[in-house]
Structure formats: structure tokens, C-alpha cells
Amino acid sequence: MRPRKLFDIDWYDLAFGLTLCLWPRGDRAVYAQWEEQNTLPCLSVRSGFDLLLQALNLPEGSEIATTAVSIPDMQQIAAQHKLVPIGIDLDLATLQPRLEQLESCITPRTRMILAAPLFGTQIDLRPLDEIARRHQLLLVEDCAQAFSRPGYLGSDLADVNLLSFGPIKTATALGGGLIRVRDAQLLKRMIRAQNQYSLQPRRAYALRILKYGAMKILTQRHLFDLFIRLNRLMGLDADQAVKPLTRNFQGHDLLGKIRKLPSQPLVAMIARRWSGYRDQRIERRTELGRLLASEIGNDTEVAGISAVESTWWVFAIAAKDPIAVVRSLRQSGFDATSCHNLCVLKTPSIPPGEMQWLLQNCVFLPIYPELSEAEVRRLGQAVKVALGKSRS
């Protein structure tokens, strides 16, 4: 069976990371480049968002107009700062925010627009920038799912860009994030706040590398088959077996976990992955994503099919019966899933939109450079068969 996702890191990078945990060193040229571009490495994208809100110190009850699909941790961080997120729906085909809804949600309490491109797409920030300038709002781009090339830092139109190098991300460093801030004074306040944190132990990062190294072995095709079979014998399906292994910050006290200085090995690994990632992998995945979209055909609702730009970090489709589609695809040798850690921010004054419908009916398909064109075509045909069964 083909796993739903492969970790986007090779054995040389894992060995490099372990070496750093023993003999820390860094890429001074990259660090200097970050400083020139007002960019700060942090423990995670959550840490960067929390630092931003600490430095802004917005009045209690201030509103953040945000694209509606997020992870619960980001909403929890906003709530910890006593801020109110207001969800803006996205168009299913383009994954662009609905501008008329954004305009109608802006009130005197609104302080920020937070735009998060989904599934490897890019958001056209020009209309959002115009709205933000007109209403004197901070424009923040959460690029956690949008990394598209070496040295990528997001759109220059944003006041703040957030990047993630978490375990399942493109160019993963198995953790860590970058935050670029246009306002130098705001960045200084963030640096002061972060410098008060305790340091992430090198041992913790070394154990993380070993954990994901073991998981990388498990995602080898035949070993993954064995792993799934063993879990079935224990009464667990693929989702129950895989999901707990890839969670980043589990348990309570989220702020306590994310408020740490990134260790030197983690920062050096982020620098290596951010600056030295191979374009060919993204180009290959983009080609395979386009091929899969063409194989599936126009009858299927594919999230982001008409996006301005997409690298297909995730390939999501909507299905009438997602459980049946997942079951059929697994029987065909593809570990598709309808399981995810995303949530839709519900705003009482706004009726449920396309994103809520998508996440209730979504199926995520395997898509990564290691797949062959023949496998992608076979996956496309399997999807059409599975969808046909679910519609009948």
C-alpha cells in the first residue's frame, strides 16, 4: 500500500541533524540573510504567532478576520490573548478568501487580517492588501502549507509572514518556524520576548530526529503494509495507527510547550532546509498533482483546482460518502484518508460555507514525488471507480 504521506526529508539531512546535536554549528550566511530580511527563527509556527500577539498587545476583544480553515492550536492561541477570530470562507475551486464576506466582517474592533493559503496553493494578496490598507489593518500571511521554493518567505505584500517546517511540511526540519516582520520595532519586541524563554534541549531535538527516522523507515512500502496489518490485528484502522504519531504539541499547557527558544541544531536545520531545498522535488510533485487532477476529471470537486498557483502539498477532494471512498482506495493499494487536524472557524452571523462542507466530506489522496506517473494514473482511475460507487 502507498502511504498517505512521506516525510519530505532524506537520510543525509537526518544524519546532519543528529551530528548538529553533538557538535552544534550554523550557517552564518543564512543567519545574516534572515537578519537582513527581518526574519526570526522560532520553535514552531505557533510560537511565532504567539510572539506576534505578545508584541502587538492588542486590546481585549479585538477581532482577527481570518481565513476559516485553521488548526485548533492557532485559535487557542488567539483565545489565550483574549482575541476574537472571525472566520472568512474560501472558494472551493480557487481557495481564495471571499472578499465580500471579508468586507462585511470588518468592524471598529478588527485589528488584523490573517490569510492562510491551503494545501500548497498561493493566495493572491493584492485585494487583501488593498482592504487592509484602507482599514489600517495588519496583514499576516500564514504560509505553513505554502512553501514553494528555496528561500521562500511568502508574499512581500504582507506585514508579517509565518512559515512552518513541521514534520509533514514541505522541506521539513521536523519542527521549527520562521517569522518575517516588516516593522523593525515590532520584531525587536518579539525578539526580546523570545529571549526570555528557556532553551529547547538539544537532547529533545535529537530524540525527535530518531522518532521520525523510525517513522520514515515505517513508511517504506512493504514495511508500511506490515505496520497496517499488525494494527488491524489489534483492532486499529490506519487512521488510529498513524494520526497520533504525527501530532506536534500534544496534551495541555500549549503556551508552556511553544514558549521555548529553538535549539541551535534546530535553527541550523531550518537554515539548511530553507536555503538548500531542491526545486526538483516541488516541480515533480506539482506535475504529479496536475496529472492526478486531469485523470480524475471535471466531475470531481478538487480543492484548489483553479488556484492561482499550487504545488499540491495536499490533494483534497470532496466525496458524497468519504468513508466508502477511503475504503475503496485502500483496497486498491492507496492509503487515502478523511482524517485531518483542521477545523473550520464558525462565525454565528455567517451561514456555513464551502470550507465546512469540504472538511465534512473530504478525502485526502497520496501525492508525493516518489510516486510514478503510472501509479498516479492508477490512483486517478481508482478514485473515479470509488466515487462512482459512492454516488450509486
Secondary structure, DSSP 4 states (H G I P E B T S, - for coil): -B-S---S--HHHHHHHHHHHHS----HHHHHHHHHTTEEEES-HHHHHHHHHHHH-PPTT-EEEEESEE-HHHHHHHHHTT-EEEEE-B-TTT--B-HHHHHHH--TTEEEEEE---TTB----HHHHHHHHHHT-EEEEE-TT---STT----TT-SEEEEE--TTSTT--SS-EEEEES-HHHHHHHHHHHHTSEEPPHHHHHHHHHHHHHHHHHTSHHHHHHHHHHHHHTT--HHHHHGGGG-SS-SS-HHHHH-EEPPHHHHHHHHHHHHH--HHHHHHHHHHHHHHHHHH-TTSEETTTT-SSB--SSEEEE-SSHHHHHHHHHHTTB--B---S-EE---TTS---HHHHHHHHEEEEP--TTS-HHHHHHHHHHHHHHHHHHH-
